[in-house]
Amino acid sequence: MSTSDWVWTTIFTLSCLLIIYHHVGYPLLLKLYLKYRTRKIKKGNERKFGFNHSDYFRPSITVIVPAYNEEQWIAQKIRNLAMIDYPRDKLRVEIYCDGCTDETVNIAQQTIQEATCADTLFIIHDCKQNRGKVAVINDAMKSVETDLTTFSDVSAITSIDALLIAERHFENPDVGVVNGQYVLYESGSAGEKKYWEYQCDMKFAEAKMATAIGAHGAFYIFRTALFTPLGTSMINDDFIIPMEIVSRGYDAVYDNNVIATEMEPTDLSDDFSRRLRISAGNMQQALFLGKLFHPRFRRVAFAFFSGKGLRLLTPYLMLAAFISSLMMIHNPLFFGMVLAQVLVYGVGVCCWLIPATNKIKTFQLIHYVLMGHFANLIGGLKYLVNRCRA
C-alpha cells in the first residue's frame, strides 16, 4: 500500500470512528453510565396550591416571557402561568411585547384581567420598537430583583409544579441552572419526534454524568445574580446563558419532572431556515465558549466535545469520509463504502425531491438527520464567512 493510500485510509477510518462515536458510542456510553451511577433528584413537595410553612423559605422568582406577534398563543400562555403552583408573594411574571404589530398586547392586557389571573402579578411591557430577543433579555434583566429568573417561550405550556420542583435544586449552592424536559405536542414529522426524544435522553444523561449542556427556551431557570449581559450578535441565547454560568463553576441540572410542552407545530416549509439559524448559533457558541473544551473542565469538557463539538464537526467528517473513500475506490472494500454512502445520501435527496417517499419512516429519519447535518454545514460556514467580513 502506497503512502497516499495509507493517508486516505487513515482519514477515512478516523472520520468514520468519530461519526460513529458521536451518533452511537457516546449515547451508549451515557446509557451505561446511567445504569451504574444515579443521582438522587429532589422533587417538589405536595403543596397543592395551599399555604405551606416552607413557603417562607422559598426563593422569589421572576418569569420573563419575550413575545413578538404571538396573538395566537399569548392568552393560553398567561392562563398557564396563572395556574403555576407557587407562593404568589414570591412570584411575578413579566411579558415583554417586542414591537408587536398584531393584537398580542391587547390580548395580553385583556387576559390578565380574567379571574384566574387575579392572584398573580402580571406586568405587560409594550415596547413600541422591535429590538430582538437578545436586547429584550438584556433590558429585562436590568430590573429583576428576585432570587431566581425563569425564561419561557410564549408557545410553550409549563407543568403547574415546574417552579416548585425546580427551586428545590437551588438548595444546593453549586447549582446555577435548572432545565426542564422539552416535549412536542405535535411534531412536524416522525423524524423530528425521534430527534427530540433522542435529545431529551441525551440531556438527561449528560446532566447525570457532567452537567446539562445548554437549555431550551421553552423553560429554564437560573440564579439571577449569575446573569451576564449578552452580546448583541448572540444567536442561541438559551445555550449561551446556561453555559456561561457553567463556565464559572456552577452545575446545570436537567430535571425531566419539569415539563415544557411546545404547542406550536413545526412549519416544515420554514424548518430548514430555522435549522440554518440554529447551526450558525452552534458555530458561534463553540467559538464563544471554546474554553469549555479545555481539559480542566474534565467531564464538562468531555460532554461538550462529544455532544456539541462533534455535532458541529460531523458534516466535515462526512465529507472527509466520502472524499477519502473515493480516492481509494480502486480497493473493493472502499468501493463498497462509496456505494453505501451514495445509497444513504441518495435516500436523503430522494425524500427532498419526492416528498411522498417520506411516508417510509426509515427514509424520513435518514432525511431528517441528513438535512440537519447539511444545515449545520451551511449555517456554520455562513457564520464564519460573515464573521470574517465584519
DRENMARPA-354940 format. One record per residue (C-alpha): residue in three letters; z negated, x, y. Coordinates in steps of 0.25 Angstrom, whole numbers, plus 5000, padded with zeros to 4 digits. Layout:
<rs>
ALAZXY ...
</rs>
This chain:
<rs>
MET500050005000 SER500450065013 THR499550085025 SER500149965033 ASP499949875020 TRP498449915020 VAL498349875035 TRP498949745033 THR498149715020 THR496849755027 ILE497149665039 PHE497549545030 THR496249565022 LEU495349575034 SER495949455041 CYS495849365029 LEU494449405025 LEU493949375040 ILE494749245040 ILE494149205026 TYR492749255030 HIS492749165043 HIS493249045036 VAL492549055022 GLY491649175021 TYR490849155034 PRO490549005031 LEU490249035017 LEU489249145022 LEU488549045031 LYS488548935020 LEU487849035011 TYR486849075022 LEU486448935024 LYS486248915009 TYR485149025009 ARG484649025023 THR484148905030 ARG483448885043 LYS482548765046 ILE483048675057 LYS482048595064 LYS482448445067 GLY482048355078 ASN480848265075 GLU480948115073 ARG480748075088 LYS481647945087 PHE481747935102 GLY480247915103 PHE479248005110 ASN478748115102 HIS477648215106 SER478648325104 ASP479448275116 TYR478448345125 PHE478948485120 ARG480448455118 PRO481348535128 SER482148465139 ILE483648445137 THR484848425145 VAL486048375139 ILE487348415146 VAL488648335143 PRO489848395150 ALA490948275152 TYR492348275156 ASN493148145155 GLU492248095144 GLU492347945147 GLN492547915132 TRP491247975127 ILE490347995139 ALA489547855137 GLN489447885122 LYS488848025125 ILE487847975135 ARG487347865125 ASN487247965115 LEU486348055123 ALA485547945128 MET485147925113 ILE484748065111 ASP483248075106 TYR482548165115 PRO481448145125 ARG482048085138 ASP481248165147 LYS481748295141 LEU483248255141 ARG484348245151 VAL485848225150 GLU486848275160 ILE488248235159 TYR489248315167 CYS490548245170 ASP491448355174 GLY492448295183 CYS492848175175 THR494048095178 ASP493747985169 GLU492547885168 THR491547985162 VAL490647985174 ASN490647835176 ILE490447805161 ALA489247905160 GLN488547845172 GLN488647705167 THR488247755153 ILE486947815157 GLN486547685163 GLU486447625150 ALA485047585144 THR485247685133 CYS485347795143 ALA484247755152 ASP483147855146 THR484047975146 LEU484248055159 PHE485748065161 ILE486448135172 ILE487948125175 HIS488548235183 ASP489848185189 CYS490548315192 LYS491848285200 GLN492648405197 ASN492948455183 ARG492448595181 GLY492448605166 LYS491348615155 VAL490848755158 ALA490648725173 VAL489948595169 ILE488948665159 ASN488648775169 ASP488348675180 ALA487548585171 MET486648695166 LYS486248735180 SER485348615181 VAL484848605167 GLU483348625167 THR483048575153 ASP482548665141 LEU483848635133 THR485248595137 THR486248525128 PHE487748515129 SER488448405123 ASP489948355123 VAL490248215128 SER490948175115 ALA489848215106 ILE488748125101 THR487448195098 SER486448155088 ILE485248085094 ASP484248185089 ALA485048305093 LEU484148355104 LEU482848335096 ILE483448415085 ALA484048525094 GLU482848545103 ARG481948585091 HIS482748705088 PHE482348755102 GLU480848765098 ASN481448905092 PRO481548995105 ASP482649065099 VAL483548945098 GLY484448935111 VAL485548835106 VAL485648715096 ASN486948665092 GLY487248535085 GLN488248495074 TYR489548445079 VAL490148325072 LEU491548265074 TYR491448115074 GLU492948105072 SER493748235068 GLY495148245072 SER495548295058 ALA494948335045 GLY495148485049 GLU494348465061 LYS493248395054 LYS493148505043 TYR493148615054 TRP491948555062 GLU491248535049 TYR491448675046 GLN491048725060 CYS489748645059 ASP489348705046 MET489648845051 LYS488848825064 PHE487648775056 ALA487748895046 GLU487948995058 ALA486748935065 LYS485948955052 MET486449105050 ALA486449155064 THR486649055076 ALA487548935079 ILE488848995084 GLY489148915097 ALA488948765099 HIS489748635101 GLY489848565114 ALA489448435107 PHE488048475107 TYR487148605109 ILE485848625115 PHE485248755121 ARG484148815129 THR484548785144 ALA483948925148 LEU484948995139 PHE486148945146 THR487149045153 PRO488148985162 LEU489548985156 GLY490749065162 THR491748965168 SER492849005158 MET492048975145 ILE492748885135 ASN491748855124 ASP490448835131 ASP489848775119 PHE489948905112 ILE489649005123 ILE488348935128 PRO487648945114 MET488149075110 GLU487749135124 ILE486349085120 VAL486449145106 SER486949285112 ARG485549285119 GLY484849285106 TYR484549135104 ASP484949055092 ALA485948935092 VAL485548835081 TYR486448735075 ASP485748605070 ASN486648505062 ASN485648395065 VAL486048395079 ILE487448325079 ALA488448305089 THR489648215085 GLU490948235092 MET491448095095 GLU492848125102 PRO493948145091 THR494748275092 ASP496048255099 LEU496948335089 SER498048345099 ASP497148425108 ASP496448495097 PHE497248625098 SER497048635113 ARG495548615111 ARG495448725100 LEU496248815109 ARG495148805120 ILE494048825109 SER494748945104 ALA494949005117 GLY493448985119 ASN493149055105 MET493849175110 GLN493149165124 GLN491749155117 ALA492049265107 LEU492249355119 PHE491149305127 LEU490149305116 GLY490649435110 LYS489249495110 LEU488849395099 PHE489749475089 HIS488849595091 PRO488049635078 ARG486749625086 PHE486849475085 ARG486849485070 ARG487049345064 VAL487549285076 ALA488649395077 PHE489049375063 ALA489149225064 PHE489849235078 PHE490949335072 SER491049255058 GLY491249125065 LYS491749135079 GLY492349275079 LEU493149255066 ARG493649125070 LEU494149185083 LEU494849295075 THR495349205063 PRO496749175069 TYR496949325072 LEU496549355058 MET497449255052 LEU498649315060 ALA498249455055 ALA498149405040 PHE499549335041 ILE500249455048 SER499649555039 SER500049475026 LEU501449465032 MET501449615033 MET501049625018 ILE501949515013 HIS502649615004 ASN501449604996 PRO501349484986 LEU499949454990 PHE500149455005 PHE501449375003 GLY500549264996 MET499549275008 VAL500649255018 LEU501149135011 ALA499749075010 GLN499549095025 VAL500849035028 LEU500548915020 VAL499148895027 TYR499848915041 GLY500948825037 VAL499948715034 GLY499448725048 VAL500748725054 CYS501248605045 CYS499948525050 TRP500248555064 LEU501748515063 ILE501648405053 PRO500248325057 ALA500448245044 THR500048365036 ASN498648355042 LYS498348245032 ILE498148345022 LYS496648385024 THR496848535020 PHE498048555029 GLN497348485040 LEU496148585039 ILE497048705038 HIS497848655050 TYR496548635058 VAL495948775055 LEU497348845058 MET497448775071 GLY496048815074 HIS496448965072 PHE497748945079 ALA496948885091 ASN495949005090 LEU497049105091 ILE497849035103 GLY496548995110 GLY495949135109 LEU497249215113 LYS497449115125 TYR495949145130 LEU496149295128 VAL497449295136 ASN496949205147 ARG495649295148 CYS496549425149 ARG497349355161 ALA496049315168 
</rs>
